[in-house]
Each structure stands twice: as C-alpha cells, then as structure tokens.
Amino acid sequence: MYKGTPVILASQSPRRKQLLEQAGIPFEVKVVETAETFPPGLAITDIPVYIARQKAVAVKALCTDTDIIIAADTVVVLDDTIIGKPTDREDAIAILSRLSGREHRVITGVVIRKGAEETAFSHTTTVHFNPLTTEQITWYVDQFKPYDKAGAYAIQEWIGAVGIDRINGCFYNVMGLPVSKVVAALNQL
C-alpha cells in the first residue's frame, strides 16, 4: 500500500497507467518525447534503466523538486539481442515467429526521482512461448495490432493466454512495470 503524495508518471503507456491504478497509486501523466537510444557497449540490463533515466530527466523540467517522478522502459531480449517495437505488420509477424517455441527475457528499467534523489533498478522476467503457427501469429497481429509493444505482444492479451506456457518472474513486469518493486521503492522515499 502506498500512502504518499501523488506521483508523476513519465509515460504514455496505457499499461503502466493501468498498473499504477491497480496498485492504488495516485498519479498524473507528464511526458516529454525522448530518443530511446543508448551508448554503445552498455550492458543489456542497464539499457532500460538508461532510457528510463532520460525520460525522467526530460520530465523533471516540468516538475517541482518535491514531485516524485516514475519513468520506465521495457525491452525484450532474445539471444542477447534487443527486440524493439515492430515497425509494421510484417515485422510483428517476423518477431513473433522468432519468439515462437523459445524463451526470452523481458527487462524493465525503472527510475524514481524526487529532486536530486534517485532510485533506479531493473527487473527481469523470463517468458517461454509455446510453438505458434503462422496462422495464429498472423491472426494475433491482425486482431490486436501490437505495434506499440516491445517484442510485438502483450502478455495480458490472447497471445499471453494461449501462446505463453510459463514465466519466471513478475507477470506485471512483462506488462511494463514491476509494480511490487515500484511500491516498495516509493515507500522507502
């Protein structure tokens, strides 16, 4: 349970909004467009934290020093390669075809800032897909249009219920925010 002041969510993600609402965390959204780029050589687990920090720093200019800012970024990693958001229908089908029957990692980086104080962490969940047919993948992409999602899927949609046979770690992390870790970090501020 979080009993603190309302927070600023530096994200337009409907899933992150939903998760904060479910957790009972009062918030308002403030977003500044930032490039989701990172320096070469950065460890994969550090990349989502780096991008989340860029989002938090950009939004800080719109806030006071007493505001609490939460920023996050999620990446999907297959064979030590980051799989981003699909560029179009064909790319989404290709991404899901690569994930089919395989295990991958979902890493969310979170940065929480209040004035000069910062808490940053990443959380990893391992996801295993059942083998999916081309017909299943195409149907999912055409029905759900997962173009704004890293890895071209949302675990809370049809593909999660049918296509994912197991996860190791936080379900909500795969949705885009490891809520229990966020609440614990907020309560420590």
C-alpha positions, 0 to 999 in steps of 0.5 A: 500500500502506498500512502504518499503524495501523488506521483508523476508518471513519465509515460504514455503507456496505457499499461503502466497507467493501468498498473499504477491504478491497480496498485492504488497509486495516485498519479498524473501523466507528464511526458516529454518525447525522448530518443530511446537510444543508448551508448554503445557497449552498455550492458543489456540490463542497464539499457532500460534503466538508461532510457528510463533515466532520460525520460525522467530527466526530460520530465523533471523540467516540468516538475517541482523538486518535491514531485516524485517522478516514475519513468520506465522502459521495457525491452525484450531480449532474445539471444542477447539481442534487443527486440524493439517495437515492430515497425509494421505488420510484417515485422510483428509477424517476423518477431513473433515467429522468432519468439515462437517455441523459445524463451526470452527475457523481458527487462524493465528499467525503472527510475524514481526521482524526487529532486536530486534523489534517485532510485533506479533498478531493473527487473527481469522476467523470463517468458517461454512461448509455446510453438505458434503457427503462422496462422495464429501469429498472423491472426494475433497481429491482425486482431490486436495490432501490437505495434506499440509493444516491445517484442510485438505482444502483450502478455495480458492479451490472447497471445499471453493466454494461449501462446505463453506456457510459463514465466519466471518472474513478475507477470506485471513486469512483462506488462511494463512495470514491476509494480511490487518493486515500484511500491516498495521503492516509493515507500522507502522515499 
